[in-house]
Amino acid sequence: MFAKSTNEKPESIKRVEKVTGRLVIFYEVDICNKSELHKIFKLHKIDCVIHLAAFKYVGESVKTPLAYYVNNISTSLVLLEVMQECRVKKLIFSSSSNVYGNPKFLPVTEDHCTGQNCTNPYGRSKYFVEEILKDVCTSDPDWRVILLRYFAPSGAHRSGLIGEDPLSEHLNLIPCIAQVAAGQRTKIKIFGQDYNTRDGTCIRDYTHVTDIADGHVKALKKISEDLFKGWTAYNLAAGKGYTVLEIIKIFEKVAKRNIKYELFDRRTVGRSWQDDDLKTVKTTKVVGKRYIVLHAGNKNGFIPGADLVFSSSTKNSDYHGEMNQAAKLQNVQTLLEAHFGKEWAQHDNLEWYKNILKGLKDSENENSQDQEYEEEECNSLEDEIAIHI
Ligand SMILES: O=c1ccn([C@@H]2O[C@H](COP(=O)(O)OP(=O)(O)O[C@H]3O[C@H](CO)[C@@H](O)[C@H](O)[C@H]3O)[C@@H](O)[C@H]2O)c(=O)[nH]1
């Protein structure tokens, strides 16, 4: 085992030895230190590497994206180079369900697309490393890679000897609840209450760490099978989602303690597994006031001052009717005319907006059902004068 001692305490290695009954050979080394890594690879006959070294806090990654990209990607690159040079070509990579971003279907299976709509730098760093590993496998058929995509690893070994005692101020949900229960924190901040779920808080599939450990043992067997080739991804998940509030209530019941909490905004651009009962993933409802910004311009750029901001009074996500009231568009028309004089014209393709200017209601409007079409048209009209919303 090799690691930088940012998060590990020496005592934890001793405890791993106690729980497993095996001697752990431990090197305290920065994985980015290529020459040190080389020495270790020369000292031992290594068959397969399990690569777990990474920063892992979603919230922290949003605040310090570069630290996450540098740490999570460069460690992987140095490790891969050393492995390649030492002809060790089997790797089990600790990836994340974050690579799926906002899921397009549920349950999320391994063939779900990855990388699209990742909601945070942590998830994207895992996605990038996955892609690098796929390229490495394509370049050399001797490489074998298993990507293990964890779903919210949580819990502790049943002996109580190994658990999570985080040093970071950024905490995962369950250690944070545990600290509140133990009196080390006064309350827990719940990030997000506007998810499309049973109680509005985010759903995660919390997977016990010993199940995750079993997954690694199985992956080790799999990668050594004669027929194994290239790369394969496996989800490591329990298969059942719980909301943040449900987890808090379960913890209260088990620990027989009151867990105080406070509601906050979402930590990232929201990813949630949504409600199990919902067949499709729906657009997240926005609670509260919305501000709509509209710009106008042409190929020479936006017209200075030609932007309209107004606050919607509706609380549901379909604010378009309100936004396109003739009065609002009239403001834009006035601005455009002030800038272009009579040269300005609304493009024919913007039928829907034209109809609104004529005072037609949504139901009388032929194109109103297809707003996406409208937006696409706007994008392809860069050379025309167009209203772009
Ligand atoms: O103080 C807190 C901490 C978390 N949450 C919420 O609880 C849920 C779970 O968050 P957390 O326990 O931090 O897990 P994830 O953000 O899902 O990330 C974890 O799970 C991923 C796999 O899903 C792993 O890849 C990551 O390394 C690991 O940090 C999320 O909705 C959070 O917004 C709170 O409301 N308050």
The ligand as a Gaussian input file, in Angstrom:
#p B3LYP/6-31G(d) Opt

LIG

0 1
 O      -23.501000      17.975000       5.275000
 C      -24.065000      17.444000       4.322000
 C      -23.436000      16.489000       3.482000
 C      -24.145000      15.961000       2.433000
 N      -25.428000      16.341000       2.205000
 C      -26.175000      15.767000       1.067000
 O      -26.167000      14.352000       1.212000
 C      -26.113000      13.727000      -0.063000
 C      -24.928000      12.796000      -0.084000
 O      -23.722000      13.577000      -0.024000
 P      -22.309000      12.935000       0.306000
 O      -22.422000      11.994000       1.457000
 O      -21.328000      14.057000       0.444000
 O      -22.017000      12.042000      -0.980000
 P      -21.828000      12.434000      -2.531000
 O      -21.793000      13.876000      -2.765000
 O      -22.868000      11.675000      -3.271000
 O      -20.386000      11.858000      -2.865000
 C      -19.966000      10.626000      -2.294000
 O      -20.435000       9.571000      -3.079000
 C      -19.864000       9.503000      -4.377000
 C      -20.507000       8.355000      -5.113000
 O      -21.875000       8.595000      -5.278000
 C      -18.370000       9.299000      -4.215000
 O      -17.775000       9.148000      -5.480000
 C      -17.790000      10.514000      -3.495000
 O      -16.386000      10.368000      -3.311000
 C      -18.438000      10.636000      -2.158000
 O      -17.981000      11.825000      -1.519000
 C      -26.005000      14.858000      -1.095000
 O      -27.301000      15.135000      -1.567000
 C      -25.538000      16.049000      -0.278000
 O      -25.957000      17.292000      -0.825000
 C      -26.064000      17.278000       2.989000
 O      -27.217000      17.633000       2.759000
 N      -25.361000      17.804000       4.037000

